[in-house]
Amino acid sequence: MISIKQLNEKDIDLCYELDSNSISLWNKEQWTNELKKEDVKIFGLLLSNIIIGICVFHVILDEAQINFFVINQKHRKKGFGTYLMKYLIKECEKLNLKNLFLEVSHTNFTAEKFYSYFDFSTVGIRRNYYKDGSDALLKEKKLITK
């Protein structure tokens, strides 16, 4: 059974573990800081009560920035990322946000294709943004507000 729940400080170890086994973006202290921020929302995608995906987004006025989006490696290309992204977009629309932003490496073709499916368009480039020297593509999705 698939479900999504908002994560909190009690879930620090689960967040850190999934991150460590995938993209290794943040250390445990950084996860603790993210989980404490009032304007940051963190959702976990659960499959039979096991977290297989996480999305972290930061709400800033009438926009949001996706700071972290990952699905466990062995659960990719099975529709779980699409499920989590659709949920995130609906949540942003409920909050009447106008735009959703994210950054992705120009070398991450799989992620680029995934975000294109959701109508994210490239609106900027951050040169040499990542540790490996690759550029970050700044992507934007216009949201439908009611």
C-alpha positions in Angstrom: 0.0 0.0 0.0 1.3 3.4 -1.0 0.9 6.4 1.3 2.4 9.8 1.9 3.0 11.4 5.3 4.6 14.6 6.5 7.8 13.9 8.1 9.2 15.5 11.3 12.2 15.4 13.6 11.4 11.8 14.7 12.1 10.7 11.1 15.7 12.1 11.0 17.3 8.7 10.8 15.0 7.5 8.0 15.7 10.7 6.0 19.4 10.5 6.5 19.5 6.8 5.6 17.6 7.2 2.4 19.8 10.2 1.4 23.0 8.3 2.3 21.9 5.4 0.1 21.0 7.6 -2.9 22.4 11.1 -3.6 24.2 11.8 -0.4 23.2 15.5 -0.4 23.0 16.3 3.4 24.6 15.1 6.5 22.6 14.3 9.7 23.0 17.9 11.1 21.7 19.4 7.8 18.7 17.0 7.9 18.0 18.1 11.5 18.1 21.7 10.5 15.7 21.1 7.6 13.3 19.3 9.8 13.2 22.2 12.2 12.4 24.9 9.7 8.9 26.2 9.9 8.5 27.1 6.2 10.0 23.8 5.0 7.7 20.8 4.3 9.0 17.3 4.1 6.9 14.4 2.7 7.8 10.8 2.8 6.5 8.3 0.3 5.8 5.0 2.1 5.4 1.6 0.6 4.0 -0.8 3.2 5.1 1.7 5.9 8.7 1.9 4.7 9.9 5.2 3.4 11.0 4.8 -0.2 10.9 8.4 -1.3 11.3 11.9 0.2 10.5 15.4 -1.1 11.7 18.5 0.7 10.3 21.9 -0.4 10.7 25.4 1.0 7.7 27.8 0.7 8.8 31.4 0.1 5.8 33.8 -0.1 3.9 32.6 -3.2 6.5 30.2 -4.5 8.2 27.0 -3.5 11.7 25.5 -4.1 12.2 21.8 -4.2 15.4 21.2 -2.2 15.5 17.4 -2.2 13.6 14.9 -4.2 14.6 11.2 -4.3 13.1 7.7 -4.7 15.1 4.7 -3.4 17.2 3.3 -6.2 15.4 -0.1 -6.3 12.0 1.5 -6.6 12.8 3.9 -9.5 11.0 3.7 -12.8 7.9 2.1 -11.2 5.8 5.3 -11.0 6.6 6.2 -7.4 8.4 9.4 -8.3 5.4 10.4 -10.4 3.1 9.7 -7.5 5.1 11.8 -5.2 5.5 14.7 -7.6 1.8 14.8 -8.4 1.1 14.9 -4.6 3.6 17.8 -4.2 2.1 19.8 -7.1 -1.4 19.4 -5.6 -0.1 20.5 -2.1 1.5 23.6 -3.7 -1.7 24.4 -5.6 -3.7 24.1 -2.3 -1.3 26.7 -0.8 -2.1 28.9 -3.8 1.6 29.0 -4.8 2.3 30.4 -8.3 5.6 28.8 -9.1 7.7 25.7 -8.2 11.4 25.8 -8.7 14.2 23.2 -8.5 17.8 22.7 -9.6 19.1 19.7 -11.4 22.5 18.8 -12.8 22.8 19.3 -16.6 24.3 15.8 -16.6 21.3 14.1 -14.9 19.4 13.2 -18.1 16.9 10.9 -16.3 15.9 13.6 -13.8 15.7 16.2 -16.7 13.3 13.9 -18.6 11.3 13.3 -15.4 10.9 17.1 -14.7 10.0 17.8 -18.3 7.1 15.4 -18.0 5.7 17.8 -15.3 6.2 20.9 -17.5 9.3 22.2 -15.7 11.2 24.5 -18.0 14.8 25.7 -17.8 14.9 29.4 -16.7 18.5 29.7 -15.7 21.9 28.0 -15.4 24.2 28.1 -12.4 27.7 27.4 -13.7 30.0 24.9 -11.9 27.3 24.6 -9.2 28.0 21.0 -8.1 31.1 19.4 -6.5 31.9 17.6 -9.7 31.9 20.9 -11.6 28.6 20.3 -13.5 26.2 23.1 -14.0 22.8 23.3 -12.3 19.8 24.0 -14.5 17.2 26.1 -12.7 13.8 24.8 -13.5 10.4 26.4 -13.1 6.9 25.1 -13.2 4.0 27.5 -13.3 1.2 26.3 -11.0 -2.5 26.7 -11.5 -4.0 28.5 -8.6 -7.7 28.7 -7.8 
